[in-house]
Amino acid sequence: MNMRGMLAACCLFLVSGALADVPVEKMYAEHCASCHGADRLGGVGPALLPENLARLRRPDAIKVIADGRPASQMAGFSDKLGKAEIEALTGFIYTRLPQMPVWGRNEILASHIRHVPAGSLPDKPVFSADPLNLFVVVELGDHHATLLDGDKLEPVHRFATRFALHGGPKFSPDGRFVYFASRDGWVSKFDIYNLKTVAEVRAGINTRNLAVSGDGKTVLVGNYLPHSLVLLDANDLSLLKVIPAVGADGKSSRVSAVYQAEPRGSFVAALKDTREVWEIAYGDKAFPIRRIVADDYLDDFFFDQDYKLLIGTARDSHKGQVIDLDTGKKVAELDLPGMPHLGSGITWEYRGRPVMATPNMKDGVVSVIDMQSWKTIKEIKTLGPGFFMRSHENTPYAWTDGFATGNPASNDTMTLIDKQTLEVAHILRPEPGKTAAHVEFSRDGKYALVSIWEMDGALVIYDTATLKEVKRIPMKKPSGKYNVYNKITRSAGTSH
Ligand code: DHE
C-alpha cells in the first residue's frame, strides 16, 4: 500500500471507531456498558449521548475517562486504556444514535401499573411502630429498601425496589406513602401503612429525581433522557402532563433536579443545559411555567427555610448564586471553593443569625455562610471531600461524611462540627477502613444512623448524646435513609 492508501485506511479506521484489533463498540461494552447501559441510555451512570453531553467539551470528556469524575462512581481508566483508546471511546460517545429512543406520553401510559386500586387499602398501619418515626433505608447493594422502627431500632419490613434508586424518596404530607425514583425512570408509590407497592410508572429513560407537591396531589419527575418533566397524579401515578424541557432560547435541556416549595404552592425545577429555573404552580391544573433566567447553570441547589431564596451553583464554578424566587433576580453571589454539594446543604441559627453549610465533593472543607450578608463565615477543614451532611434541631453537631473521592484518610470517617463554635468537635470511625456515608437522625434526634457503604455493609446507630454505638444492623450497601417525621416537617437539618 502506498502512503496515500495507508492514510486513507488509517482515517477509515478512526471514523469507524476501530482501534488496533479492538472495535470501539467492544471497548465500550467491556468498560462502560455495565454503568452507562449497553445502548448508552444510562444505568447507574448517566446516558452517554451527544444530546446529553452538550456541556462537556471533548478534552474534558477525555480527562474524565482517563482520571474519573469526582463525586461520582466514575473511576478513571488510564491504567487500563491507552490514550488512543480513550480518544476513540470519546468519539464514540459523541456519536449520535441512529435512532433516538422515544419516551413520551404513549410509552409512559403503556408502562403504568396499578398493583392495588387507589384508596382500597385500610387507613391504619399493620404494625405497632410509630409511623412518623420510621426510617426508609435504601439498600443499593441488592435494590431493596428496609423500613426501620426508629424507637426500637428494628426492621419492620424489607422489600424489593426498582433498579438503582437515586435521590431522596419523597413522602406524602401525612407520611403514609413514599415515592421512589430509579435512575432508569421508574417511579414507585409504596403504602407504608400496608407495606405494599401500590402503583408504578416509567416516567423516563434516565431520570434525575422526583418531588411530591405540598398538598400531596401531584408528583413531578425530572429527566435527563428524554429532556422532559413529567407530572403524575400522586393518587395512582397516572399521567397528567409531559412538559418538554426546552429553554426560552430554544435549547433542549436535561433537568438538573426538581423540588417542591410548599410555602409557595409550587414546584421548582432547574434546567441543566440552559441557564433557567422554572417555577410551576401545582394548584393550577394547567401547570403554568414561570421562567427565571439565571446568571449561570444550576447543577445543584437548595432553598432557605421559607423558600423565598434559591441557592445554587454550577458544578465547575467557584461562585454560588442566590436567586430571589419572588423577583426572579440574583440578590447575592457566594464564594464557594471546589465543588460544593448544595443539594446536601443544611441551615441552623448561629449567634442569632441563620447560616447555611455545605459539604464539598472536591475539597476537604465545609463552607459556613451567613444567610443575611451571604459572606463566608468559616471554611472548616475536614479530612477529605464529603458527600452528605445532616443535623437535627436536638443535636449540637452537624455530621458530615468524607467519602466523595474515596480518599483513604477520610473515607471511613464521620466528622462532627459544633454548630456554635464552628470547630470540628469529634471524628468517628464507624468501621475503620470501610466507607462511612450519609447520616440521618431519629425523629427526636436521639439516634444517628450512619451507613457502612459495602455490599456486606451495615447501619451503625449512634446515641447522639454519648456518641456511643448502640446497634449495628447488617445491610446490603445501605445508602440514604430518611426519617418520615424529619422529612415531612422539613427539618432544617435535612435536605428537603
Ligand atoms: Fe446523588 C441526592 C445528583 C452521585 C447518592 N443526588 C441527589 C440529588 C441530586 C443528586 C440532584 C437530590 C435529589 C433528591 O433528593 O430529590 N448525585 C447527583 C449527581 O449529579 C451525582 C454527583 C452524579 C450522578 O451520578 O448523577 C450524584 N449520588 C451520587 C452517587 O454516586 C451516590 C453516592 C450513589 C448513588 O446512588 O448513585 C448518590 N444522591 C445520593 C443520595 C441522595 C442523592 C443517597 C439523597 C440524599 C438525601 O439525604 O436526601
Residues whose N, C-alpha, C, O or C-beta is under 5 A from the ligand:
A	BS01	DHE	V44 A71 S72 Q73 L165 H166 G167 G168 N209 L210 S256 A257 V258 G343 S479 G480 S495
